[in-house]
Amino acid sequence: MTENSAQPNDLIHQALRLKIMAALSAAREDGPLEFNRLKALTGATDGNLSTHLSTLENAGYLGIDKDFVGKKPRTRVAISKAGLAAFREHMRYLREIIEASET
């Protein structure tokens, strides 16, 4: 890797957080993902997903919106601009590793 190599992001690198960020990045054009959809996409449990979402929210990588549909609570999650930039940088880092291993 060169001096201009992408940098790893230890916060995103954790497997479940990487899945969360990938799902949110892919869905960003369609809007926020509902908690249950994100849970299904990542294979996480309620508690595990909530914990990792809080970590990513505290880092400014995503926003969480909670409201009600009728009397039913709804939680929606969307990637932030900072989160998208961090995710793309981390993906660039991973691609550089893969490309270096193929040469």
All heavy atoms as an XYZ file, in Angstrom:
793
protein
N       0.838     -1.181      0.000
C       0.000      0.000      0.000
C       0.883      1.244      0.000
O       1.970      1.233      0.540
C      -0.913     -0.011      1.213
C      -1.945     -1.105      1.138
S      -3.241     -0.838      2.321
C      -3.703     -2.522      2.606
N       0.346      2.295     -0.565
C       1.111      3.523     -0.711
C       0.760      4.517      0.378
O      -0.125      4.284      1.195
C       0.803      4.164     -2.078
O      -0.567      4.580     -2.076
C       1.046      3.193     -3.216
N       1.480      5.668      0.345
C       1.193      6.732      1.305
C      -0.246      7.210      1.219
O      -0.819      7.629      2.197
C       2.124      7.923      1.048
C       3.372      7.889      1.863
C       4.194      9.141      1.640
O       3.661     10.252      1.751
O       5.382      8.989      1.360
N      -0.826      7.182      0.022
C      -2.191      7.644     -0.181
C      -3.215      6.537      0.019
O      -4.344      6.661     -0.419
C      -2.339      8.247     -1.585
C      -1.531      9.512     -1.728
O      -1.342     10.251     -0.777
N      -1.030      9.758     -2.926
N      -2.806      5.473      0.658
C      -3.715      4.364      0.894
C      -4.865      4.796      1.781
O      -4.739      5.670      2.630
C      -2.981      3.213      1.582
O      -2.012      2.668      0.728
N      -5.995      4.143      1.577
C      -7.150      4.370      2.429
C      -6.836      3.871      3.832
O      -5.993      2.992      4.022
C      -8.357      3.646      1.859
N      -7.514      4.422      4.793
C      -7.298      4.057      6.184
C      -8.427      3.158      6.692
O      -9.580      3.363      6.342
C      -7.216      5.314      7.052
C      -6.058      6.218      6.693
C      -4.725      5.522      6.877
O      -4.448      4.981      7.940
N      -3.916      5.511      5.829
N      -8.082      2.187      7.533
C      -9.131      1.343      8.108
C      -9.941      2.137      9.124
O      -9.470      3.118      9.688
C      -8.347      0.227      8.792
C      -7.041      0.844      9.135
C      -6.760      1.831      8.022
N     -11.169      1.711      9.333
C     -12.020      2.329     10.342
C     -12.385      1.241     11.337
O     -13.204      0.369     11.041
C     -13.272      2.923      9.684
C     -14.141      3.660     10.664
O     -14.478      3.138     11.715
N     -14.516      4.876     10.308
N     -11.753      1.276     12.497
C     -11.961      0.227     13.492
C     -13.411      0.161     13.971
O     -13.891     -0.905     14.344
C     -11.023      0.413     14.679
C      -9.568      0.151     14.312
O      -9.322     -0.582     13.325
O      -8.674      0.688     14.993
N     -14.097      1.279     13.955
C     -15.493      1.301     14.387
C     -16.380      0.541     13.395
O     -17.241     -0.232     13.780
C     -15.967      2.753     14.510
C     -17.295      2.966     15.198
C     -17.199      2.580     16.674
C     -17.706      4.411     15.069
N     -16.142      0.737     12.114
C     -16.943      0.086     11.075
C     -16.473     -1.342     10.829
O     -17.257     -2.203     10.438
C     -16.888      0.903      9.759
C     -17.592      2.247      9.957
C     -17.526      0.139      8.608
C     -17.463      3.178      8.776
N     -15.220     -1.634     11.077
C     -14.641     -2.928     10.730
C     -15.311     -4.106     11.441
O     -15.355     -5.206     10.908
C     -13.141     -2.927     11.009
C     -12.449     -4.122     10.435
N     -12.245     -4.272      9.082
C     -11.960     -5.240     11.023
C     -11.636     -5.419      8.864
N     -11.448     -6.026     10.014
N     -15.864     -3.894     12.619
C     -16.548     -4.965     13.339
C     -17.634     -5.533     12.421
O     -18.356     -4.791     11.756
C     -17.131     -4.395     14.645
C     -17.595     -5.401     15.647
C     -18.951     -5.989     15.354
O     -19.751     -5.445     14.610
N     -19.204     -7.137     15.944
N     -17.766     -6.842     12.362
C     -18.592     -7.519     11.350
C     -20.040     -7.025     11.293
O     -20.545     -6.711     10.210
C     -18.559     -9.027     11.576
N     -20.722     -6.943     12.413
C     -22.123     -6.525     12.385
C     -22.247     -5.055     11.988
O     -23.130     -4.687     11.214
C     -22.813     -6.779     13.725
C     -24.288     -6.383     13.795
C     -25.103     -7.022     12.665
C     -24.872     -6.745     15.145
N     -21.335     -4.228     12.470
C     -21.387     -2.807     12.091
C     -21.111     -2.625     10.604
O     -21.697     -1.756      9.960
C     -20.411     -1.992     12.936
C     -20.957     -1.780     14.332
C     -20.054     -0.905     15.158
N     -19.752     -1.662     16.356
C     -18.671     -1.562     17.071
N     -17.723     -0.719     16.741
N     -18.498     -2.287     18.128
N     -20.240     -3.447     10.050
C     -19.976     -3.397      8.615
C     -21.237     -3.778      7.837
O     -21.592     -3.125      6.847
C     -18.811     -4.326      8.260
C     -18.331     -4.315      6.817
C     -17.873     -2.926      6.405
C     -17.199     -5.315      6.643
N     -21.955     -4.800      8.293
C     -23.215     -5.190      7.657
C     -24.250     -4.071      7.754
O     -24.975     -3.801      6.795
C     -23.783     -6.458      8.307
C     -23.033     -7.711      7.985
C     -23.697     -8.881      8.703
C     -22.937    -10.163      8.536
N     -23.586    -11.289      9.243
N     -24.340     -3.450      8.921
C     -25.283     -2.343      9.118
C     -24.977     -1.211      8.145
O     -25.863     -0.710      7.453
C     -25.226     -1.825     10.572
C     -25.785     -2.865     11.547
C     -25.965     -0.488     10.705
C     -25.481     -2.584     13.012
N     -23.723     -0.818      8.097
C     -23.331      0.293      7.227
C     -23.543     -0.056      5.754
O     -23.967      0.791      4.969
C     -21.883      0.693      7.493
C     -21.643      1.242      8.899
S     -22.557      2.743      9.261
C     -21.606      3.926      8.300
N     -23.273     -1.289      5.372
C     -23.489     -1.716      3.984
C     -24.977     -1.664      3.630
O     -25.345     -1.177      2.554
C     -22.932     -3.119      3.771
N     -25.817     -2.146      4.528
C     -27.264     -2.132      4.276
C     -27.782     -0.701      4.175
O     -28.564     -0.374      3.279
C     -27.997     -2.894      5.377
N     -27.340      0.160      5.072
C     -27.798      1.552      5.057
C     -27.279      2.294      3.839
O     -27.984      3.127      3.262
C     -27.384      2.267      6.347
C     -28.039      1.750      7.619
C     -27.452      2.458      8.837
C     -29.554      1.929      7.574
N     -26.057      2.005      3.445
C     -25.484      2.630      2.259
C     -26.271      2.232      1.010
O     -26.605      3.075      0.171
C     -24.015      2.230      2.107
O     -23.486      2.727      0.898
N     -26.586      0.953      0.900
C     -27.331      0.452     -0.262
C     -28.748      1.007     -0.312
O     -29.285      1.247     -1.388
C     -27.367     -1.074     -0.234
N     -29.342      1.263      0.853
C     -30.732      1.716      0.916
C     -30.877      3.236      0.927
O     -31.991      3.739      0.901
C     -31.383      1.145      2.175
N     -29.775      3.969      0.944
C     -29.847      5.415      1.183
C     -30.724      6.162      0.184
O     -31.360      7.135      0.536
C     -28.456      6.019      1.260
C     -27.736      6.139     -0.038
C     -26.308      6.664      0.152
N     -25.647      6.795     -1.113
C     -25.124      5.812     -1.817
N     -25.180      4.587     -1.341
N     -24.551      6.032     -2.967
N     -30.775      5.719     -1.062
C     -31.604      6.392     -2.072
C     -33.099      6.185     -1.805
O     -33.910      7.025     -2.184
C     -31.251      5.901     -3.475
C     -29.816      6.186     -3.887
C     -29.504      7.679     -3.987
O     -30.395      8.445     -4.403
O     -28.381      8.073     -3.624
N     -33.430      5.070     -1.164
C     -34.832      4.752     -0.885
C     -35.308      5.307      0.455
O     -36.483      5.207      0.767
C     -35.039      3.234     -0.898
C     -34.743      2.636     -2.267
O     -35.014      3.311     -3.273
O     -34.230      1.505     -2.322
N     -34.402      5.828      1.251
C     -34.763      6.373      2.553
C     -34.343      5.454      3.686
O     -33.692      4.432      3.471
N     -34.728      5.823      4.889
C     -34.323      5.049      6.074
C     -34.850      3.616      6.045
O     -35.877      3.333      5.428
C     -34.954      5.818      7.239
C     -35.301      7.154      6.702
C     -35.541      6.976      5.239
N     -34.115      2.743      6.718
C     -34.556      1.354      6.882
C     -35.233      1.207      8.234
O     -34.752      1.740      9.239
C     -33.370      0.393      6.830
C     -32.754      0.098      5.474
C     -31.553     -0.828      5.633
C     -33.774     -0.519      4.536
N     -36.323      0.467      8.258
C     -36.968      0.188      9.531
C     -36.132     -0.831     10.301
O     -35.444     -1.670      9.707
C     -38.390     -0.314      9.318
C     -39.290      0.797      8.807
C     -40.771      0.520      8.981
O     -41.138     -0.323      9.824
O     -41.546      1.176      8.270
N     -36.180     -0.727     11.602
C     -35.378     -1.568     12.493
C     -35.522     -3.048     12.142
O     -34.522     -3.762     12.029
C     -35.789     -1.312     13.946
C     -34.968     -2.068     14.950
C     -33.806     -1.526     15.467
C     -35.357     -3.325     15.396
C     -33.034     -2.209     16.405
C     -34.600     -4.024     16.326
C     -33.437     -3.466     16.820
N     -36.756     -3.527     11.978
C     -36.966     -4.955     11.709
C     -36.386     -5.375     10.368
O     -35.890     -6.498     10.229
C     -38.447     -5.321     11.797
C     -38.932     -5.348     13.232
O     -38.160     -5.592     14.158
N     -40.216     -5.097     13.437
N     -36.428     -4.499      9.384
C     -35.818     -4.808      8.082
C     -34.304     -4.893      8.227
O     -33.670     -5.803      7.696
C     -36.205     -3.733      7.059
C     -35.579     -3.928      5.702
C     -36.174     -5.126      4.978
N     -35.558     -5.260      3.667
C     -35.129     -6.401      3.164
N     -35.295     -7.536      3.832
N     -34.564     -6.450      1.992
N     -33.719     -3.950      8.955
C     -32.279     -3.953      9.191
C     -31.867     -5.190      9.988
O     -30.843     -5.814      9.698
C     -31.876     -2.668      9.918
C     -30.403     -2.359     10.042
C     -29.695     -2.365      8.695
C     -30.209     -1.011     10.727
N     -32.682     -5.571     10.945
C     -32.427     -6.790     11.731
C     -32.417     -8.012     10.822
O     -31.531     -8.862     10.917
C     -33.482     -6.926     12.831
C     -33.234     -8.066     13.784
C     -34.202     -8.047     14.941
C     -35.469     -8.732     14.553
N     -36.341     -9.040     15.693
N     -33.374     -8.095      9.908
C     -33.441     -9.228      8.982
C     -32.246     -9.230      8.028
O     -31.676    -10.289      7.752
C     -34.746     -9.172      8.190
N     -31.857     -8.081      7.547
C     -30.729     -7.994      6.604
C     -29.398     -8.376      7.250
O     -28.532     -8.948      6.597
C     -30.617     -6.577      6.038
C     -31.694     -6.154      5.051
C     -31.589     -4.661      4.763
C     -31.592     -6.969      3.767
N     -29.253     -8.060      8.520
C     -27.973     -8.296      9.204
C     -27.936     -9.596      9.992
O     -26.863    -10.054     10.371
C     -27.646     -7.146     10.159
O     -28.674     -7.048     11.154
C     -27.502     -5.826      9.417
N     -29.090    -10.177     10.264
C     -29.139    -11.396     11.063
C     -28.876    -11.160     12.540
O     -28.529    -12.086     13.269
N     -29.061     -9.932     12.984
C     -28.784     -9.563     14.379
C     -30.004     -9.794     15.268
O     -31.129     -9.851     14.789
C     -28.378     -8.099     14.447
N     -29.752     -9.892     16.557
C     -30.848     -9.916     17.528
C     -31.234     -8.469     17.837
O     -30.477     -7.533     17.545
C     -30.415    -10.610     18.836
O     -29.358     -9.848     19.434
C     -29.947    -12.039     18.582
N     -32.383     -8.282     18.459
C     -32.830     -6.928     18.817
C     -31.787     -6.193     19.655
O     -31.401     -5.065     19.346
C     -34.140     -6.977     19.611
C     -35.351     -7.299     18.764
O     -35.233     -7.389     17.532
O     -36.438     -7.461     19.355
N     -31.347     -6.842     20.727
C     -30.410     -6.200     21.646
C     -29.065     -5.911     21.018
O     -28.489     -4.837     21.220
N     -28.546     -6.865     20.261
C     -27.245     -6.694     19.618
C     -27.304     -5.561     18.596
O     -26.419     -4.708     18.536
C     -26.820     -8.006     18.967
C     -25.331     -8.102     18.765
O     -24.565     -7.263     19.191
N     -24.924     -9.147     18.079
N     -28.368     -5.541     17.786
C     -28.521     -4.490     16.789
C     -28.643     -3.135     17.462
O     -27.986     -2.168     17.052
C     -29.732     -4.772     15.900
C     -29.975     -3.772     14.766
C     -28.767     -3.647     13.849
C     -31.222     -4.174     13.976
N     -29.439     -3.041     18.509
C     -29.613     -1.772     19.225
C     -28.289     -1.249     19.757
O     -27.995     -0.046     19.649
C     -30.590     -1.939     20.398
O     -31.882     -2.168     19.916
N     -27.485     -2.128     20.318
C     -26.189     -1.723     20.872
C     -25.277     -1.171     19.789
O     -24.664     -0.118     19.945
C     -25.513     -2.922     21.566
O     -26.348     -3.353     22.642
C     -24.146     -2.558     22.113
N     -25.196     -1.866     18.665
C     -24.320     -1.413     17.578
C     -24.848     -0.150     16.911
O     -24.060      0.718     16.518
C     -24.101     -2.536     16.568
C     -23.202     -3.609     17.092
N     -21.850     -3.430     17.283
C     -23.476     -4.875     17.492
C     -21.326     -4.546     17.765
N     -22.285     -5.431     17.903
N     -26.164     -0.020     16.819
C     -26.730      1.214     16.269
C     -26.383      2.403     17.154
O     -26.054      3.482     16.653
C     -28.247      1.095     16.109
C     -28.743      0.171     15.003
C     -30.271      0.093     15.021
C     -28.247      0.610     13.643
N     -26.443      2.213     18.454
C     -26.082      3.297     19.383
C     -24.629      3.714     19.208
O     -24.310      4.906     19.201
C     -26.322      2.867     20.831
O     -27.693      2.721     21.072
N     -23.750      2.744     19.054
C     -22.329      3.038     18.848
C     -22.131      3.851     17.572
O     -21.408      4.858     17.568
C     -21.518      1.728     18.771
O     -21.659      1.024     20.009
C     -20.050      1.987     18.498
N     -22.784      3.437     16.496
C     -22.647      4.143     15.224
C     -23.308      5.523     15.267
O     -22.814      6.480     14.678
C     -23.229      3.297     14.090
C     -22.442      2.019     13.772
C     -23.259      1.092     12.877
C     -21.103      2.358     13.122
N     -24.420      5.617     15.983
C     -25.088      6.919     16.131
C     -24.207      7.885     16.922
O     -24.068      9.054     16.547
C     -26.439      6.743     16.828
C     -27.206      8.054     16.970
C     -28.515      7.891     17.709
O     -28.592      7.063     18.654
O     -29.464      8.590     17.344
N     -23.589      7.399     17.995
C     -22.701      8.243     18.805
C     -21.498      8.740     18.010
O     -20.966      9.814     18.289
C     -22.240      7.500     20.056
C     -23.356      7.310     21.058
O     -24.343      8.037     21.062
N     -23.225      6.303     21.904
N     -21.090      7.978     17.007
C     -19.977      8.379     16.144
C     -20.428      9.358     15.056
O     -19.603      9.894     14.320
C     -19.345      7.146     15.509
N     -21.733      9.574     14.943
C     -22.259     10.461     13.914
C     -22.415      9.797     12.559
O     -22.587     10.476     11.550
N     -22.379      8.465     12.518
C     -22.435      7.734     11.255
C     -23.854      7.433     10.788
O     -24.060      7.052      9.641
C     -21.659      6.431     11.357
C     -20.159      6.607     11.407
C     -19.332      5.540     11.675
C     -19.559      7.842     11.179
C     -17.951      5.687     11.717
C     -18.185      7.998     11.222
C     -17.394      6.911     11.492
O     -16.027      7.060     11.527
N     -24.830      7.565     11.666
C     -26.212      7.323     11.282
C     -27.150      8.100     12.181
O     -26.754      8.601     13.228
C     -26.541      5.821     11.299
C     -26.265      5.015     12.562
C     -27.415      5.135     13.559
C     -26.053      3.569     12.205
N     -28.376      8.212     11.719
C     -29.417      8.856     12.504
C     -30.533      7.864     12.760
O     -30.839      7.016     11.916
N     -31.113      7.972     13.934
C     -32.203      7.082     14.319
C     -33.433      7.946     14.593
O     -33.361      8.907     15.356
C     -31.832      6.253     15.568
C     -30.609      5.380     15.275
C     -33.019      5.412     16.021
C     -30.070      4.627     16.477
N     -34.533      7.597     13.959
C     -35.790      8.327     14.116
C     -36.816      7.372     14.701
O     -37.054      6.298     14.137
C     -36.253      8.860     12.756
C     -37.544      9.643     12.866
O     -37.666     10.468     13.787
O     -38.437      9.411     12.025
N     -37.404      7.766     15.822
C     -38.425      6.932     16.466
C     -39.744      7.695     16.459
O     -39.789      8.873     16.812
C     -38.022      6.585     17.901
C     -36.767      5.735     17.964
C     -36.424      5.345     19.375
C     -35.164      4.485     19.365
N     -34.989      3.748     20.587
N     -40.797      7.000     16.037
C     -42.129      7.583     16.051
C     -43.146      6.463     16.231
O     -42.775      5.336     16.549
C     -42.384      8.419     14.789
C     -42.345      7.604     13.497
O     -42.145      6.374     13.552
O     -42.513      8.196     12.426
N     -44.400      6.796     16.031
C     -45.463      5.804     16.164
C     -46.292      5.772     14.889
O     -46.534      6.809     14.265
C     -46.381      6.139     17.345
C     -45.754      5.864     18.674
C     -44.968      6.822     19.301
C     -45.942      4.640     19.308
C     -44.379      6.568     20.518
C     -45.355      4.380     20.528
C     -44.572      5.348     21.141
N     -46.698      4.584     14.513
C     -47.667      4.390     13.438
C     -48.897      3.846     14.147
O     -48.918      2.690     14.572
C     -47.148      3.404     12.366
C     -48.205      3.180     11.310
C     -45.858      3.910     11.752
N     -49.873      4.717     14.328
C     -50.986      4.373     15.203
C     -50.437      4.285     16.621
O     -49.824      5.219     17.122
N     -50.607      3.140     17.246
C     -50.073      2.930     18.598
C     -48.810      2.089     18.589
O     -48.269      1.772     19.638
C     -51.138      2.260     19.477
C     -52.316      3.152     19.737
C     -53.286      2.510     20.687
C     -54.457      3.448     20.941
N     -55.360      2.926     21.955
N     -48.342      1.737     17.395
C     -47.176      0.863     17.279
C     -45.902      1.698     17.099
O     -45.823      2.540     16.203
C     -47.361     -0.072     16.079
C     -46.290     -1.099     15.929
C     -46.586     -2.011     14.760
C     -45.437     -2.985     14.576
N     -45.605     -3.787     13.374
N     -44.894      1.461     17.943
C     -43.637      2.209     17.782
C     -42.905      1.792     16.509
O     -42.975      0.630     16.082
C     -42.830      1.840     19.023
C     -43.411      0.562     19.507
C     -44.841      0.538     19.062
N     -42.229      2.758     15.906
C     -41.451      2.496     14.693
C     -40.100      3.171     14.845
O     -40.014      4.337     15.218
C     -42.182      3.053     13.477
C     -41.392      2.891     12.189
C     -42.167      3.346     10.981
N     -42.454      4.772     11.045
C     -43.030      5.468     10.067
N     -43.405      4.856      8.966
N     -43.242      6.753     10.202
N     -39.051      2.415     14.535
C     -37.682      2.932     14.555
C     -37.123      2.823     13.151
O     -37.150      1.752     12.546
C     -36.806      2.128     15.538
O     -37.372      2.224     16.840
C     -35.382      2.650     15.565
N     -36.638      3.953     12.641
C     -36.032      3.974     11.307
C     -34.610      4.506     11.424
O     -34.319      5.383     12.232
C     -36.850      4.841     10.355
C     -38.225      4.232     10.111
C     -39.044      5.012      9.144
N     -39.318      6.335      9.689
C     -39.865      7.329      8.994
N     -40.185      7.159      7.740
N     -40.087      8.483      9.562
N     -33.740      3.957     10.581
C     -32.314      4.270     10.644
C     -31.837      4.685      9.258
O     -32.167      4.042      8.265
C     -31.500      3.043     11.127
C     -30.035      3.384     11.297
C     -32.091      2.470     12.409
N     -31.030      5.758      9.211
C     -30.471      6.226      7.940
C     -28.997      6.572      8.135
O     -28.589      7.067      9.190
C     -31.228      7.454      7.440
N     -28.210      6.317      7.120
C     -26.791      6.650      7.151
C     -26.632      8.166      6.995
O     -27.393      8.804      6.271
C     -26.028      5.866      6.053
C     -24.527      5.879      6.305
C     -26.378      6.374      4.660
C     -23.759      4.863      5.468
N     -25.675      8.744      7.691
C     -25.395     10.175      7.579
C     -24.338     10.411      6.501
O     -23.710      9.465      6.014
C     -24.893     10.719      8.915
O     -23.608     10.181      9.199
N     -24.130     11.668      6.139
C     -23.071     11.989      5.170
C     -21.713     11.559      5.700
O     -20.906     10.997      4.971
C     -23.065     13.488      4.853
C     -24.218     13.913      3.996
C     -24.144     15.401      3.680
C     -25.349     15.809      2.856
N     -25.316     17.229      2.488
N     -21.471     11.811      6.992
C     -20.199     11.398      7.599
C     -20.074      9.880      7.608
O     -18.997      9.328      7.369
C     -20.087     11.954      9.026
N     -21.177      9.196      7.872
C     -21.163      7.737      7.877
C     -20.906      7.168      6.496
O     -20.148      6.209      6.342
N     -21.509      7.772      5.493
C     -21.296      7.310      4.125
C     -19.842      7.513      3.713
O     -19.228      6.632      3.122
C     -22.237      8.034      3.161
C     -22.196      7.573      1.713
C     -22.511      6.084      1.583
C     -23.166      8.410      0.876
N     -19.276      8.664      4.063
C     -17.868      8.934      3.738
C     -16.953      7.939      4.448
O     -16.017      7.399      3.848
C     -17.500     10.364      4.117
N     -17.226      7.669      5.729
C     -16.404      6.724      6.489
C     -16.541      5.317      5.930
O     -15.550      4.584      5.823
C     -16.814      6.751      7.965
N     -17.752      4.930      5.560
C     -17.977      3.603      4.985
C     -17.236      3.459      3.659
O     -16.568      2.447      3.419
C     -19.472      3.356      4.800
C     -19.792      2.044      4.132
C     -19.595      0.847      4.802
C     -20.286      2.018      2.843
C     -19.879     -0.363      4.186
C     -20.583      0.810      2.219
C     -20.374     -0.381      2.891
N     -17.329      4.460      2.812
C     -16.646      4.397      1.515
C     -15.126      4.327      1.691
O     -14.450      3.595      0.963
C     -17.034      5.603      0.658
C     -18.434      5.481      0.114
C     -18.824      6.680     -0.711
N     -20.116      6.463     -1.342
C     -20.838      7.430     -1.867
N     -20.406      8.683     -1.847
N     -22.002      7.157     -2.427
N     -14.593      5.075      2.642
C     -13.152      5.035      2.904
C     -12.746      3.650      3.392
O     -11.723      3.109      2.983
C     -12.785      6.101      3.941
C     -11.343      6.068      4.397
C     -10.340      6.618      3.385
O     -10.759      7.092      2.299
O      -9.136      6.566      3.679
N     -13.542      3.066      4.261
C     -13.221      1.731      4.772
C     -13.323      0.695      3.653
O     -12.480     -0.218      3.568
C     -14.142      1.355      5.934
C     -13.724      0.104      6.621
N     -12.583      0.013      7.389
C     -14.271     -1.140      6.624
C     -12.457     -1.221      7.848
N     -13.468     -1.937      7.396
N     -14.297      0.834      2.786
C     -14.423     -0.091      1.653
C     -13.227      0.057      0.714
O     -12.731     -0.936      0.183
C     -15.738      0.142      0.905
C     -16.968     -0.225      1.715
S     -16.941     -1.917      2.363
C     -16.925     -2.831      0.842
N     -12.771      1.277      0.526
C     -11.582      1.490     -0.309
C     -10.370      0.789      0.314
O      -9.579      0.150     -0.372
C     -11.317      2.991     -0.464
C     -10.362      3.302     -1.601
C     -10.224      4.779     -1.761
N      -9.117      5.158     -0.878
C      -8.557      6.346     -0.843
N      -9.003      7.318     -1.585
N      -7.550      6.592     -0.043
N     -10.240      0.880      1.639
C      -9.177      0.195      2.373
C      -9.245     -1.314      2.138
O      -8.238     -1.968      1.828
C      -9.293      0.528      3.861
C      -8.496     -0.367      4.764
C      -7.113     -0.230      4.880
C      -9.126     -1.356      5.512
C      -6.383     -1.060      5.714
C      -8.402     -2.189      6.348
C      -7.027     -2.042      6.443
O      -6.310     -2.864      7.268
N     -10.450     -1.886      2.246
C     -10.609     -3.334      2.041
C     -10.286     -3.729      0.601
O      -9.639     -4.752      0.366
C     -12.032     -3.760      2.410
C     -12.399     -3.633      3.889
C     -13.875     -3.968      4.106
C     -11.513     -4.486      4.771
N     -10.714     -2.911     -0.351
C     -10.397     -3.206     -1.768
C      -8.893     -3.189     -2.010
O      -8.368     -4.009     -2.767
C     -11.092     -2.204     -2.675
C     -12.550     -2.486     -2.870
C     -13.166     -1.571     -3.923
N     -14.603     -1.633     -3.836
C     -15.363     -0.729     -3.223
N     -14.824      0.336     -2.667
N     -16.664     -0.869     -3.178
N      -8.189     -2.243     -1.383
C      -6.733     -2.176     -1.539
C      -6.069     -3.443     -1.013
O      -5.125     -3.945     -1.612
C      -6.171     -0.945     -0.831
C      -6.482      0.352     -1.561
C      -5.973      1.591     -0.826
O      -5.306      1.457      0.231
O      -6.264      2.693     -1.300
N      -6.569     -3.966      0.087
C      -6.027     -5.214      0.637
C      -6.258     -6.354     -0.339
O      -5.344     -7.151     -0.625
C      -6.666     -5.542      2.000
C      -6.240     -4.546      3.055
C      -6.336     -6.968      2.438
C      -6.970     -4.686      4.364
N      -7.454     -6.439     -0.879
C      -7.778     -7.509     -1.830
C      -6.928     -7.393     -3.071
O      -6.343     -8.383     -3.545
C      -9.291     -7.482     -2.171
C     -10.117     -7.872     -0.938
C      -9.585     -8.413     -3.350
C     -11.576     -7.581     -1.056
N      -6.829     -6.192     -3.618
C      -6.029     -5.992     -4.825
C      -4.549     -6.312     -4.592
O      -3.903     -6.915     -5.437
C      -6.201     -4.564     -5.335
C      -7.569     -4.323     -5.928
C      -7.856     -2.856     -6.211
O      -6.949     -1.997     -6.063
O      -9.004     -2.558     -6.568
N      -4.028     -5.955     -3.435
C      -2.628     -6.240     -3.125
C      -2.386     -7.741     -3.017
O      -1.320     -8.234     -3.366
C      -2.217     -5.535     -1.829
N      -3.387     -8.468     -2.536
C      -3.217     -9.911     -2.392
C      -3.322    -10.643     -3.725
O      -2.900    -11.792     -3.838
C      -4.248    -10.466     -1.406
O      -5.536    -10.444     -1.985
N      -3.874    -10.000     -4.729
C      -4.049    -10.627     -6.032
C      -2.850    -10.420     -6.946
O      -2.800    -10.995     -8.025
C      -5.317    -10.100     -6.697
C      -6.578    -10.524     -5.974
C      -7.836     -9.902     -6.538
O      -7.754     -8.885     -7.267
O      -8.919    -10.429     -6.248
N      -1.905     -9.581     -6.532
C      -0.748     -9.321     -7.390
C       0.436    -10.169     -7.008
O       0.527    -10.785     -6.020
C      -0.335     -7.836     -7.334
O      -0.077     -7.478     -5.981
C      -1.422     -6.986     -7.942
